[in-house]
Amino acid sequence: MKQSTVLLVVNIETPDAYLREMAQAAAESGVHLVCFLIGEMLAHPPFAYGAPPYGTVVVPDGWMEMLAEAREKTATRINEIEGILASAGA
């Protein structure tokens, strides 16, 4: 049997039904399925690049909390996707 790997590029909003369908098809075909989650993360605030002595480094209030929230949302989705793949045997 020829070994095969399929790369499935998904984003955080890819429907679970689609992931289940792809995972089931991969499991039935004996194909190794790899999921690559892409998405938009918060960029470092452009005004945080102050250059002393010309300016100060300023990060807006709440930016670290927004970053932590975005990371948590991504980590949660990764766990959901891993669960879908595991339940389908992919």
matplotlib code that plots the C-alpha trace (Angstrom):
import matplotlib.pyplot as plt

x = [0.0, 1.3, 1.7, 0.0, -0.5, -3.0, -2.6, -5.9, -5.6, -8.4, -9.2, -10.9, -14.3, -14.1, -17.3, -17.0, -19.1, -16.5, -13.7, -15.6, -16.2, -12.6, -11.4, -13.8, -12.7, -9.0, -9.6, -11.5, -8.8, -5.9, -4.5, -2.7, -4.5, -2.6, -4.6, -2.9, -4.9, -4.3, -5.8, -5.3, -3.6, -3.3, -0.3, 2.1, 0.8, 2.7, 3.1, 4.8, 8.0, 9.1, 12.7, 14.1, 15.2, 12.6, 9.6, 8.5, 7.4, 3.6, 1.4, -2.3, -4.2, -5.8, -3.6, -2.1, -5.6, -6.8, -3.8, -4.4, -8.1, -7.1, -4.6, -7.1, -9.7, -7.2, -6.1, -9.7, -10.3, -7.2, -8.4, -11.8, -10.2, -7.9, -11.0, -12.8, -9.8, -9.4, -13.0, -12.9, -9.7, -7.8]
y = [0.0, 3.4, 5.8, 9.1, 12.3, 15.0, 18.5, 20.1, 23.9, 25.2, 28.4, 28.9, 29.1, 25.9, 24.0, 20.8, 18.9, 19.5, 18.4, 15.3, 14.5, 15.0, 13.0, 10.1, 10.1, 10.0, 7.2, 5.1, 5.7, 4.9, 8.4, 10.3, 13.6, 16.7, 19.8, 23.2, 25.9, 29.4, 32.6, 36.2, 37.1, 40.5, 42.4, 44.1, 47.7, 49.8, 52.6, 50.2, 50.6, 53.8, 54.8, 56.4, 59.2, 60.2, 58.5, 56.1, 52.5, 52.5, 49.4, 50.1, 49.2, 45.8, 44.7, 41.7, 40.6, 40.8, 38.8, 36.2, 35.9, 35.4, 32.7, 31.0, 31.0, 29.5, 26.8, 25.9, 25.4, 23.3, 21.0, 20.8, 19.9, 17.3, 15.7, 15.5, 13.9, 11.4, 10.4, 9.8, 7.7, 10.1]
z = [0.0, -0.9, 2.0, 1.5, 3.5, 2.9, 4.2, 5.1, 5.6, 7.8, 9.7, 13.0, 11.3, 9.3, 10.0, 12.2, 9.7, 7.0, 9.3, 10.2, 6.5, 5.6, 8.6, 7.8, 4.1, 5.1, 7.6, 5.0, 2.4, 4.8, 4.3, 7.0, 7.5, 8.7, 9.6, 9.5, 11.3, 10.0, 11.2, 12.0, 15.3, 16.9, 15.6, 17.8, 18.1, 15.7, 18.2, 20.6, 18.6, 20.3, 19.8, 22.9, 23.0, 20.3, 21.9, 24.4, 24.0, 24.5, 24.6, 24.9, 28.0, 27.7, 24.8, 26.7, 27.7, 24.0, 23.0, 25.7, 24.6, 21.0, 21.9, 24.2, 21.4, 19.0, 21.5, 22.2, 18.4, 18.1, 20.9, 19.1, 15.8, 17.5, 19.1, 15.7, 14.1, 16.9, 16.9, 13.2, 13.5, 11.2]

ax = plt.figure().add_subplot(projection="3d")
ax.plot(x, y, z, "-o")
ax.set_aspect("equal")
plt.show()
